[in-house]
Amino acid sequence: MLVHGFTATADEMRPLGDALAGAGFHVIGVQLPGHGTEPDALAGVGAAEWLAAVEGAIDALRREGRSVAVAGMSMGALLALVAAAERRQPVAALVLCGTALTLTNRWIQWLPVVERIPGVARRWPLIPRGGMRGISDPAGRTASPTYDAIPWRAARELLALIDRARAVLPRVTQPVLALHGREDRTVPPSVLDLLEKRVGTTTFEAHVLERSWHVITMDVERARVAELAIDFLERVEGAPPGRAEPTV
């Protein structure tokens, strides 16, 4: 099951999904509530609705008798971690791409404070998002629609989800593959070290994509992302129950 990132759409995961399907995996993508329409749609939803969508998709696959691995991009990786740790629906393995446990932009943590200044949120209901879209490949950038502004609540919900995901890391015992772009300007590659130190799994594998920015599922090394994910999931699938060969 594939989960896209904050303000993006399910198309962000399509290259990985197509590759996984070509390798014989049954693949579905989740479109998170409030995404893929207009920025205002994010004002009425948050982490609870996003997680419910992820868990609902896992449940649908489990009802078909399938073992479920979750692959998430950025915020999608946070949702994958929380779903795996909290275990309301069983998750067999995780593929974490550009996991947004730490944000390079330090100003975002001050947004809840700014929001409380009288009149600010009323006069500017949406927060502009500047900079590139986290994809170095121009074709991939064009094919990845995302919001150019976000409601204040959406920023608060993202920050709360980051805190929640960090807190549950020791409870993640499933096999984990973590992938990150070396040139990521949104989430520092040092997140891989944080994951390795804090996740509870004994099966942890990490790779850095040397030429990629943040959205590695659509950037210049997307084929390598798919190759690594397929290899990892095939090894996990072929391991005896409760075991997978660790590679660090």
N, C-alpha and C positions, 0 to 999 in steps of 0.2 A: 504494500500500500504506500502511495506516494503523497507527501504533504508539502505544499509550496510555502513560500515565505511571506512575511509581512508586506501588505499592500500589493502583492503579486497575484497571479492566477495559476490554475492548474497547468497551463501551458509551460510554465517554468520547469516542470518535471517531465515534459513530454519526451525529450531526447533520451533520458534515462529510462522512462517507461517503455518506449519503443524497443530499446536495446534489451531490456529484461524480458519483454514479451518474445522477442526474437530468439532468446536463449531458452525459451520454454517455460518461463514463469507466468503465472496468472497475475495480471497487474490491474489495479484500479487507482485512480487519482481522486483526491478529495479537493473540492472547491470550498474553502473556508467561508463561513458566514461573513457578510459585509464586504467581500472581495469580488472583483470582476464586474462591478457596476459603477458607482460613483463614490467619491470619498465620504460623502455624507452618510452612506450606508454603514460605515464603521462606527458612527456615533451611537448606534443602538445595540452593539454587540461587544463582546470582549472575550477574555480567555476561557470563561466557562462555556460559551457557545462554540468556540474553536475546538476545545478539547472534546466536547460532546460530539462534534462532527467526526473527529478522529476515532473516538471510541465506538461510535455508531457504525463506521465503516469496518472497523476491526470485527465487531459483532456480526455484521453481515457476512464477512468472509468465514468467520468461525462457524456460522450456521451451515455453511456449505461443506464443513468438515475439513477446512484448510488450516494449516499452520501459517501464521502471519508474521512476516517481517515488515517493519516500517522504515521507510527512507524519507528523511525530511531535510528541507533546505532552509537554513537560517532559523527563523521562528518555527518553521515546520520541524526542525530538529529538536527545538525545545519541547514542542508538543509531543514528539516521539519519546523523548526522555521521560516526561511526566507520565504519559500513558504506560510506558514500560515499568516505571517504578511503582506507580500506584495500583497497578494490576487489577483494575476493574474489568479489563478484558486482557486475556493472555497474549503476550507478545514474545515471539521466538528469537528475534534478532533485530539489531538497529544498524542503519546506514545513516550517519550524521554528516551533513554537508554544510560547511560554513556555520557551525553551531554558534548561535548568537548569545553566548553566556557572558560576553564582555563586549561592549561597544566602544569603538575608537572615538566616536563623538562624545566627549564628556559633557557637553552642554545639555544633552537630552535628560540627564538626571535632575536638572534644575527646572524642567518644564512644569512639574506639579507646583513648584513654588511660584513661578511666573503666572500660572493659571489663577492663583488665588489673589492676584493684584486686581482690585476692583476695575471692572470694565474691559479688561484685556480680552477674555474669552468671548465676551459679547460682541466686541468690535471686530475681532479677528477669530471667527469660529474654526478656521482651518489653519494649521501650521504648515507653511511652505517647506518643501523638501528640496534642498539644493544639491548640486553636484551631479556626477555621472550615475548611471543605474547599476553600477557594480559589475559590469560586463565589459571586458576590453574588446571583444569581437563586435564590430559594428552590426553585423547581420543578427547576431544573437541579441544584441541590445534592442534592435528594432522589433524582434519577434517576442520580446518580453514586456508586455504592457504592465504598467504599475501606476499607482496614484502619485501625483506630483504634490499632494498636500494631504494632511491627516487631521482628523478631529482631536481635540485635547484628550478625550477619554481613551482614544486608541493608543496614544503615547503612554498614558498611565497603565493601561492594561498590558502593554508590552513590557514595561519595567517590572510590573508585578509578576509576570510570567517568567522573566529572567530570574528573579529572586526565588520563585517556586522551583524552577528547574535546578538551580544551583543547590538548593536544600535537599533535593531528592537524589542527587548523584550517587551517594553510597548505596542506595537501594536498587540501583540498576545492576542486575546480575546477568543479564542476557549478553551474548556475544555482541561486540560493538566494533564497527568499522567507522573511523572518523577521517574525513577528507577535508582539505582546506587549501585555498589559493594563497600562494606565496605573496602575491601583490594585493591581497584583500585590504581595502581601505575602510571597510565597515566594521569588521571583526578581526582583531589581531590573530595571527597564526599561533600565538602563545596559548590560545584556547586549547590546542591539542595537548599541551602539557597539563593544563588544569583537568581536562577530561581523564587523562591517563592516571593522574594522582588520586582523583576523587571517585571515579566510578567503582562500583563494587564488583564488577566482572573480573574474571581471571582470563578472559579471552578478549583482548583489546588490540586492535591494529590501526595504525595511523599512517597516512600518506599526505605529503604536500605536493600540490600541483604547481610547478615552478613558474608557469606563465599566466596563471589564471588570477582573476580578481575575486570578488565575493561570490557571485552566482555561478559556481563551477558547473552546475548542471547545464548551463547554456553558453559557457565560455569556450575558449579555443581548445581546451583539453577535455571537453565533454565526453569524447569517445574513451579517453583514459578513465574518467570517472565511471563510466558504464562497465568498462573492462574490470576494474577493481571491484565494483559492486557485484558483478556476476561471479567472479572468482570466489569472493568471500562468501556469498550466499550459497553457492554450490558446495563449498567446504562445510559450512554450517549444516546444510541440509543432509549432507552425507555422513555427518558425525553421529555416533551412538547417542541415544537419548540422554540429555543432561550433560553432554560433553561436546566440545569443539576444540580443534587444535589451535592453541594460541600462537599468534604471530605479533610481535611488538616491534 
